[in-house]
Amino acid sequence: MGVMEKMRNSTASILWILIFSFGILWVLADVDFFSGVTQGPTNLGEVNGEPITMEEYNNRVSFYTEQFSQQTNQPITPEMRSLYENQAWEDLVAARLIQQKMNDIGITVTDQELIDMVTGPNPDPFIRQQFADADGNIDRIALRAAIDAPENSQAWIMIEQQLRDNRRQQKMSNFISSGLKVSSLDIKNEFIRSNSFADIQYLRFPYSEITDDEISISDDELRTYHRDNSSQFQRSETYRFRYVSWDKTPTSQDTLRAVSDVEALREAFAMAENDSLFLLRNQSATQYRGGFFTADEIREDYLPVVDLEVGEVSEVVMINNDPHMFKKIEQRGDQFRFAVFSYNVVADPIATLDRLAERAEEFEFYASSEGFEREAERRDLEIMEATATKDNPFIPGLGQSPAVLNALGELRTNRISSPIELNDRFIVIQLLQRTPEGTRPLNEVRTQVENAVRNQKRRDIMYDKVRQLVADNGNLQTLAERSGKEIQVADGIRLGGNTIPGAGRELEVIGTIFGMESGELSGPVRGENAVFIIYAEDISLADPTAITSSQRSEIRNRLEQQKFFTFNEVFLDRLKEDARIRDNRSRLIR
């Protein structure tokens, strides 16, 4: 009764709340609010507010997939398509960023420039290629006729846009190159690095000679090293997940269908006059070779062709579980020319693959409500676990799989994915744990930290031993006798090099060598793998005044290319870091 009484007393307030609520709903309906909410994003993404449309994305993906099919004569695999989808997105983002950067710095192509590129004294290479006469000169009459022809108006619009874009990009490249000039000092230093040499004798004391018994490590030292060298123990975002799978191995029915398809072409194969064209048009998995061979020169699997008559086609033969037919085309003595027609047995896209996809979809539906483990047990599916790392498409147990990595990045913990088609299977995954990027805790990397601290102590102990040895003075021969080491010789060490014969990669040691005088004996020098004592027999530093003009030009071109490539490696990454990129692919593409 108390609850009912309170409701009766609150009737007036409730009515006013309802009236006010309905009023808001009517206003929102008038401004089409709900259609905007339910509709979601209309573009695939945005780069600094500039949209990337679904149409241009699909066009880019289609370009890549068609190119793949033309080059390989094979249907594209799901994983390869996923790779091309990611590449298409990255291409479109990069194009937007570069276009926006060109706008920011004011790189434009004027109408007059465009006119000069078409009709000027030095036309664009594309125009020159299309309208060159027999002598290589521009046929101005043909060019003018093509420009004035009404039926070419749409084509010229496309050509002009392409010419404008090409010139703009060239200006951008020139702009970048102008800021990467090589100075005279750069050329001088590079000449010295490339033409300075040293001959040395040395003693080498490897760090590995210090045994573990000579080293003790405390927990405080481990904690200090882990704290002071946290950059060595960073991790990207990682995902721990489990999955069930459905194998796409072709069934016996798929094999019978492939055999039947090959058999059905047997008569046409025998009648074909152009065997190369026949194999190409019928998409044979074995390409036409066309040469003459003896029986000893062909693989054992192809020997049935030896007993055929010219023009005869063999029965279907199974090789590596794929159906093959052979045709002897021509014979000259003991040599003959032949063709092989074959199909790869693959899972039928309807009878086999659609059935597996339906099973995966059913599993996802019931697992989302009944539980992943329970549904897997009910269907007698083995649950596998794996770990993946962001930006690393290789996943242990699954191989290269950008599609799985993309799905993991979008899932919330304990959520179940839609079916994912890989090259060899369908899988459904459940994200168990998402670990954010950051420094790995000491307990995760303790062994790694212990090894690093032990190696550092090894280096320090060996350095102290060599320092005590050198403190007693003496020449290199005396030091060799005291230490029981053999003197090693290395001639022709280059200042710009990175290795020492007999010692491996030792950049810091090479730097020390070229800071010495001829005839000088060094103290202990810390190297990458050992401590060194060095005797400089001869140090020959290049004279930069001896640079010839051709050497100067070659060095300048090489350094400019190195700077340009290095700049390009980081340029786009910097643009991405500063950009506002919105990616709606997970909401619009499934």
C-alpha positions in Angstrom: 0.0 0.0 0.0 2.9 2.4 0.8 4.3 2.1 -2.7 0.9 2.6 -4.4 0.2 5.6 -2.2 3.5 7.2 -3.2 2.7 6.7 -6.9 -0.7 8.3 -6.5 0.8 11.3 -4.8 3.4 11.6 -7.6 1.0 11.4 -10.5 1.1 15.1 -11.4 4.9 15.1 -11.4 5.1 12.0 -13.6 2.6 13.5 -16.1 4.7 16.7 -16.4 7.9 14.6 -16.9 6.2 12.6 -19.7 4.9 15.7 -21.4 8.3 17.3 -21.3 10.0 14.1 -22.6 7.6 13.8 -25.5 8.2 17.4 -26.4 11.9 16.7 -26.7 11.3 13.7 -28.8 9.1 15.7 -31.2 11.8 18.4 -31.6 14.5 15.8 -32.2 12.3 14.1 -34.8 11.7 17.4 -36.6 15.5 17.9 -37.0 16.0 14.3 -38.2 18.1 13.6 -35.2 17.4 9.8 -35.0 18.2 9.1 -38.6 21.6 10.7 -38.1 22.2 8.6 -35.0 21.2 5.3 -36.7 22.8 6.1 -40.0 26.3 6.2 -38.6 29.3 7.5 -40.5 28.8 8.1 -44.2 32.5 8.0 -45.2 35.1 5.4 -44.7 37.3 7.8 -42.8 38.7 11.3 -42.5 42.1 12.9 -42.5 42.1 16.3 -40.8 38.4 16.6 -41.7 38.8 15.6 -45.3 36.7 12.5 -46.1 37.9 9.2 -47.6 35.0 7.7 -49.5 34.0 4.1 -49.8 34.1 4.4 -53.6 37.7 5.4 -53.9 38.7 2.8 -51.3 36.9 0.0 -53.3 38.5 1.2 -56.5 41.9 1.0 -54.9 41.3 -2.5 -53.5 39.9 -3.6 -56.9 43.0 -2.3 -58.7 45.3 -4.3 -56.4 43.2 -7.5 -56.6 42.9 -7.3 -60.4 46.6 -6.7 -60.7 47.3 -9.8 -58.5 45.0 -12.0 -60.6 46.7 -10.8 -63.8 50.2 -11.4 -62.5 49.6 -14.8 -60.9 46.7 -16.2 -62.9 45.3 -17.3 -59.5 42.3 -16.3 -57.5 43.2 -14.0 -54.6 43.4 -15.5 -51.2 41.5 -14.0 -48.2 44.7 -13.1 -46.4 46.1 -11.4 -49.5 42.9 -9.5 -50.0 43.1 -8.3 -46.3 46.7 -7.2 -47.0 45.6 -5.2 -50.0 42.7 -3.6 -48.1 45.1 -2.4 -45.4 47.4 -1.1 -48.2 44.6 0.7 -49.9 43.7 2.5 -46.7 47.3 3.5 -46.0 47.7 4.8 -49.6 44.6 7.0 -49.3 45.6 8.4 -46.0 49.1 9.1 -47.3 47.7 10.8 -50.4 45.5 13.0 -48.2 48.4 14.0 -45.9 50.7 14.8 -48.8 48.0 16.8 -50.6 47.3 18.8 -47.5 51.0 19.4 -46.9 51.3 20.8 -50.4 48.4 23.0 -49.8 49.9 24.3 -46.5 53.2 25.2 -48.1 51.5 26.7 -51.2 52.5 24.3 -53.9 50.2 24.9 -56.9 50.3 24.6 -60.7 49.0 27.6 -62.6 46.8 27.4 -65.7 49.7 28.9 -67.7 52.1 26.2 -66.5 49.5 23.6 -67.6 49.2 25.2 -71.0 53.0 25.2 -71.4 53.1 21.5 -70.4 50.8 20.8 -73.4 51.5 23.3 -76.1 54.7 25.0 -74.9 58.2 24.7 -76.5 59.1 21.9 -74.1 55.9 19.8 -73.5 55.5 17.2 -70.8 57.0 13.8 -71.7 53.5 12.3 -71.9 52.5 14.8 -74.6 55.8 14.3 -76.4 55.3 10.5 -76.4 51.8 10.7 -77.8 52.4 13.3 -80.6 56.0 12.8 -81.6 56.7 12.4 -85.4 59.2 10.1 -87.0 62.1 12.5 -86.2 61.1 12.8 -82.6 59.7 16.3 -82.9 56.2 17.3 -81.7 53.6 17.1 -84.5 51.9 20.4 -83.6 49.1 20.0 -86.2 48.1 16.6 -84.8 48.3 18.0 -81.3 46.1 21.0 -82.1 43.6 18.7 -83.9 43.4 16.5 -80.8 42.8 19.4 -78.5 40.1 21.0 -80.7 38.2 17.7 -81.3 34.9 17.8 -79.3 34.9 14.1 -78.7 38.2 14.4 -76.8 36.9 17.0 -74.3 36.4 14.5 -71.4 39.7 12.8 -72.1 41.6 16.1 -72.0 40.0 16.9 -68.7 41.5 13.7 -67.3 44.8 14.3 -69.0 45.1 17.9 -67.7 44.3 16.8 -64.1 47.0 14.1 -64.3 49.5 16.5 -65.7 48.7 19.0 -63.0 49.0 16.3 -60.3 52.3 15.1 -61.7 53.8 18.6 -61.8 52.6 19.3 -58.3 54.2 16.2 -57.0 57.4 17.1 -58.8 57.4 20.5 -57.2 57.0 18.8 -53.8 60.0 16.5 -54.5 62.0 19.5 -55.5 60.9 21.4 -52.4 62.1 18.5 -50.2 65.3 18.1 -52.1 66.1 21.8 -51.7 66.2 21.4 -47.9 68.5 18.3 -48.1 71.4 19.9 -49.8 74.9 18.4 -49.2 77.5 20.9 -48.0 81.1 21.0 -48.9 81.9 19.9 -45.3 79.7 16.8 -45.9 81.6 16.0 -49.1 85.0 16.5 -47.4 84.1 14.3 -44.4 82.7 11.5 -46.7 85.9 11.6 -48.8 88.0 11.3 -45.7 85.9 8.4 -44.3 86.1 6.5 -47.6 89.8 7.1 -48.3 91.5 6.9 -44.9 93.1 3.6 -43.9 94.9 2.1 -41.0 97.2 -0.9 -40.4 97.2 -2.2 -36.9 98.3 -5.0 -34.5 96.1 -5.8 -31.6 95.4 -8.0 -28.6 91.8 -9.0 -28.1 90.3 -10.0 -24.7 86.7 -11.4 -25.3 84.1 -10.7 -22.6 83.0 -14.3 -22.8 86.2 -15.3 -21.0 84.7 -14.0 -17.8 82.8 -17.0 -16.2 79.5 -16.8 -14.4 81.3 -17.8 -11.2 83.1 -14.5 -11.2 79.9 -12.5 -11.3 77.3 -11.9 -8.5 74.0 -10.0 -9.0 71.7 -8.5 -6.4 68.0 -7.7 -6.6 68.8 -4.0 -6.2 71.0 -4.1 -9.2 68.3 -5.7 -11.3 65.7 -3.1 -10.2 68.1 -0.3 -10.9 69.0 -1.6 -14.4 65.3 -2.2 -15.2 64.4 1.4 -14.1 67.3 3.1 -15.8 66.9 1.2 -19.1 63.2 1.0 -19.4 63.3 1.8 -23.1 64.8 -1.7 -23.7 61.7 -3.4 -22.2 58.9 -1.7 -24.0 56.0 -3.7 -25.5 53.4 -2.9 -28.0 49.8 -3.5 -27.3 49.3 -7.3 -27.1 46.3 -9.6 -27.3 45.7 -13.0 -25.7 42.9 -14.8 -27.4 41.4 -18.2 -28.1 39.8 -19.5 -31.2 38.1 -22.4 -32.9 38.6 -23.2 -36.6 37.1 -25.0 -39.6 39.6 -26.5 -42.0 39.1 -25.5 -45.7 40.8 -28.7 -47.0 39.0 -29.8 -50.2 36.6 -32.7 -49.8 36.5 -35.9 -51.8 33.6 -34.3 -53.8 35.8 -31.3 -54.6 38.5 -33.7 -56.0 35.9 -35.6 -58.1 34.6 -32.3 -59.4 38.1 -31.1 -60.5 38.8 -34.5 -62.2 35.5 -34.2 -64.0 36.2 -30.6 -65.1 39.6 -31.7 -66.5 38.2 -34.8 -68.2 35.5 -32.6 -69.8 38.2 -30.6 -71.7 40.1 -33.7 -73.0 38.6 -33.6 -76.5 39.0 -29.8 -76.8 42.6 -30.2 -75.6 43.3 -32.7 -78.4 41.7 -30.5 -81.0 43.4 -27.3 -79.9 45.8 -25.9 -82.5 47.3 -23.3 -80.2 48.1 -25.2 -77.0 49.6 -22.3 -75.2 46.4 -20.2 -75.8 44.2 -23.2 -74.7 46.1 -23.5 -71.4 45.8 -19.8 -70.8 42.1 -19.5 -71.7 41.1 -22.5 -69.6 43.3 -21.3 -66.6 45.5 -24.3 -66.4 47.5 -24.5 -63.2 50.5 -25.7 -65.2 52.0 -23.1 -67.7 53.0 -23.9 -71.2 56.8 -24.3 -71.7 57.1 -25.0 -75.5 60.6 -26.4 -75.6 61.8 -29.8 -76.9 62.9 -32.4 -74.3 64.2 -35.9 -74.1 62.6 -38.5 -71.8 65.6 -38.1 -69.5 65.0 -34.4 -69.1 61.5 -34.4 -67.9 60.3 -35.1 -64.3 59.2 -38.6 -63.4 55.5 -37.5 -62.9 55.4 -36.5 -66.6 56.7 -39.7 -68.1 53.3 -40.9 -69.4 53.7 -38.4 -72.2 56.5 -40.4 -73.6 54.2 -43.3 -74.8 51.7 -41.0 -76.4 51.3 -40.5 -80.2 51.7 -37.0 -81.6 48.4 -35.1 -81.0 47.2 -37.7 -78.5 46.0 -36.6 -75.0 46.4 -38.9 -72.0 43.8 -40.0 -69.5 43.6 -37.9 -66.4 46.5 -38.6 -64.0 46.6 -37.5 -60.4 49.8 -35.8 -59.4 50.1 -34.5 -55.8 46.3 -34.9 -55.5 45.7 -32.6 -58.5 44.3 -33.9 -61.9 46.6 -33.6 -65.0 46.4 -34.4 -68.7 49.4 -34.6 -71.1 49.5 -33.9 -74.9 52.4 -34.8 -77.1 52.5 -31.9 -79.6 55.5 -32.7 -81.8 58.5 -35.2 -82.0 61.9 -34.8 -83.6 64.0 -37.9 -83.1 64.3 -38.6 -79.4 63.1 -35.1 -78.5 59.5 -34.0 -78.2 57.4 -31.0 -77.3 54.4 -31.4 -75.0 51.8 -29.6 -72.9 50.4 -30.3 -69.5 46.9 -29.3 -68.5 46.0 -29.4 -64.8 43.7 -27.9 -62.2 44.5 -27.4 -58.5 41.9 -29.1 -56.4 40.3 -26.4 -54.2 37.3 -26.3 -51.9 34.1 -25.6 -53.7 33.0 -22.0 -52.9 29.4 -23.0 -52.5 29.2 -26.7 -51.5 32.2 -26.6 -49.2 33.2 -23.0 -48.2 29.7 -21.7 -47.8 28.8 -24.7 -45.5 31.9 -24.0 -43.4 31.1 -20.3 -43.2 27.6 -21.1 -42.1 28.9 -23.3 -39.3 31.2 -20.5 -38.2 28.4 -18.0 -38.1 26.2 -20.4 -36.2 29.0 -20.9 -33.7 29.4 -17.2 -33.2 25.7 -16.7 -32.7 25.3 -19.4 -30.0 28.7 -18.8 -28.4 27.8 -15.2 -27.8 24.8 -16.2 -25.7 25.7 -19.7 -24.4 29.4 -19.2 -23.9 32.5 -19.9 -26.0 33.7 -23.0 -24.1 30.2 -24.5 -23.8 29.5 -24.1 -27.5 32.9 -25.4 -28.6 32.4 -28.5 -26.4 28.9 -29.0 -27.8 30.2 -29.0 -31.3 33.4 -31.0 -30.5 35.7 -28.1 -31.5 39.2 -27.8 -30.2 39.9 -24.5 -28.5 43.4 -23.1 -29.3 45.0 -20.1 -27.5 47.5 -17.6 -29.1 49.1 -14.2 -28.5 49.4 -11.4 -31.0 51.2 -8.1 -31.0 49.9 -4.9 -32.5 51.5 -4.0 -35.9 53.0 -7.5 -36.1 50.8 -9.6 -38.5 52.7 -12.8 -37.7 50.7 -14.8 -35.1 52.1 -18.1 -33.8 49.8 -20.9 -34.9 48.1 -18.8 -37.6 51.0 -17.3 -39.6 50.7 -14.0 -41.3 47.2 -12.7 -40.6 46.4 -9.0 -40.9 42.7 -9.9 -40.8 43.0 -11.5 -37.3 45.1 -8.6 -36.0 42.5 -6.1 -37.2 39.7 -8.0 -35.5 41.6 -8.2 -32.2 42.2 -4.4 -32.3 38.4 -3.8 -32.6 37.2 -6.4 -30.0 36.5 -5.7 -26.4 37.6 -8.2 -23.7 35.6 -11.4 -23.7 33.8 -10.4 -26.9 33.5 -12.9 -29.8 34.4 -12.0 -33.4 32.5 -12.6 -36.5 33.9 -15.5 -38.6 37.3 -14.6 -40.2 38.3 -16.3 -43.4 42.0 -17.2 -43.7 43.7 -18.9 -46.5 43.3 -22.4 -45.0 40.5 -22.1 -42.6 37.6 -20.1 -41.0 38.1 -19.1 -37.4 36.1 -17.4 -34.7 38.1 -15.7 -31.9 37.4 -14.5 -28.4 39.6 -11.8 -26.9 40.7 -12.9 -23.4 43.1 -10.1 -22.5 44.3 -6.8 -23.9 47.6 -5.6 -22.5 48.4 -2.0 -23.3 51.7 -0.8 -24.5 54.3 0.2 -22.0 57.2 -1.0 -19.9 57.2 -4.7 -19.1 57.3 -5.3 -15.4 60.5 -6.7 -13.9 59.0 -10.1 -13.2 58.2 -10.5 -16.9 61.7 -9.7 -18.1 63.8 -10.8 -15.2 65.8 -13.3 -17.2 66.5 -10.6 -19.9 67.5 -8.1 -17.2 69.8 -10.6 -15.5 71.5 -11.3 -18.7 72.0 -7.6 -19.4 73.4 -7.0 -16.0 75.6 -10.0 -16.1 77.0 -9.0 -19.5 77.7 -5.5 -18.2 79.6 -6.8 -15.3 81.5 -9.1 -17.6 82.6 -6.1 -19.6 83.6 -4.2 -16.5 85.6 -7.1 -15.0 87.4 -7.7 -18.2 88.2 -4.0 -18.7 89.6 -3.8 -15.2 91.8 -6.9 -15.8 93.2 -5.4 -19.0 93.7 -2.0 -17.4 95.8 -3.6 -14.7 97.8 -5.5 -17.3 98.5 -2.3 -19.3 99.4 -0.4 -16.0 102.6 -2.5 -15.8 103.7 -0.9 -19.1 105.5 -2.7 -21.8 105.1 -3.0 -25.6 102.5 -5.1 -27.4 104.8 -8.2 -27.5 105.4 -8.0 -23.7 101.7 -7.6 -23.0 100.9 -10.6 -25.3 103.4 -12.8 -23.4 102.0 -11.7 -20.0 98.4 -12.4 -21.0 99.0 -15.5 -23.0 97.4 -13.9 -26.1 98.4 -14.0 -29.7 99.0 -10.7 -31.5 96.6 -10.3 -34.4 97.2 -8.2 -37.5 94.6 -6.2 -39.5 95.6 -4.1 -42.5 93.6 -1.7 -44.6 90.9 -0.9 -42.0 88.8 1.9 -43.5 87.6 4.8 -41.4 84.1 4.5 -43.0 84.0 0.8 -42.4 82.5 -1.1 -39.5 84.4 -4.3 -39.1 87.9 -5.4 -38.1 89.4 -8.5 -39.7 89.4 -11.3 -37.0 87.3 -9.2 -34.6 83.9 -8.5 -36.3 81.8 -5.4 -36.1 83.6 -2.8 -33.9 82.6 0.7 -34.7 83.8 2.4 -31.5 87.2 0.6 -31.8 87.6 1.8 -35.4 86.8 5.4 -34.2 89.6 5.0 -31.5 92.1 3.7 -34.1 91.7 6.8 -36.3 92.3 9.0 -33.3 95.7 7.6 -32.8 99.1 8.5 -34.2 101.3 6.0 -36.2 103.5 4.1 -33.8 101.2 4.7 -30.8 100.1 2.0 -28.3 96.6 2.4 -26.9 95.3 1.7 -23.4 92.4 -0.7 -23.0 89.6 0.0 -25.5 86.1 -1.2 -24.8 84.6 -2.9 -27.9 81.3 -4.5 -28.7 82.5 -8.0 -28.0 85.9 -7.6 -26.3 88.5 -5.2 -24.8 91.3 -4.3 -27.2 94.9 -3.2 -26.9 95.9 -1.6 -30.2 99.3 -0.7 -31.8 98.9 1.6 -34.7 101.4 0.7 -37.3 100.3 3.2 -39.9 97.5 5.7 -39.9 96.9 7.2 -43.3 94.3 10.0 -43.4 93.0 11.2 -46.8 93.8 14.7 -48.0 90.5 16.4 -48.8 92.3 18.9 -51.1 93.0 15.9 -53.5 89.3 15.4 -54.3 88.7 15.5 -58.1 85.6 17.1 -59.6 84.2 13.7 -60.6 84.7 12.4 -57.1 83.0 15.4 -55.6 80.0 15.0 -58.0 79.7 11.3 -57.2 79.9 11.8 -53.4 77.4 14.7 -53.6 74.8 12.6 -55.6 75.2 9.6 -53.3 74.8 11.7 -50.1 71.8 13.5 -51.6 70.1 10.2 -52.4 70.9 8.9 -48.9 69.4 12.0 -47.3 66.3 11.9 -49.5 65.6 8.3 -48.7 66.2 8.8 -45.0 63.9 11.8 -45.0 61.1 9.9 -46.8 61.2 7.1 -44.3 60.2 9.5 -41.5 58.3 12.2 -43.4 55.0 10.4 -43.6 55.2 9.1 -40.0 55.6 12.6 -38.8 52.6 13.8 -40.8 50.5 11.0 -39.3 51.6 11.8 -35.8 50.3 15.4 -36.2 47.1 14.5 -38.1 43.6 13.7 -36.9 42.8 10.4 -38.7 39.4 8.9 -38.2 39.0 5.3 -39.3 35.4 4.0 -39.8 36.3 0.8 -41.5 35.3 -1.4 -38.6 31.8 0.2 -38.6 31.2 0.2 -42.4 33.1 -2.9 -43.6 32.4 -6.4 -42.3 
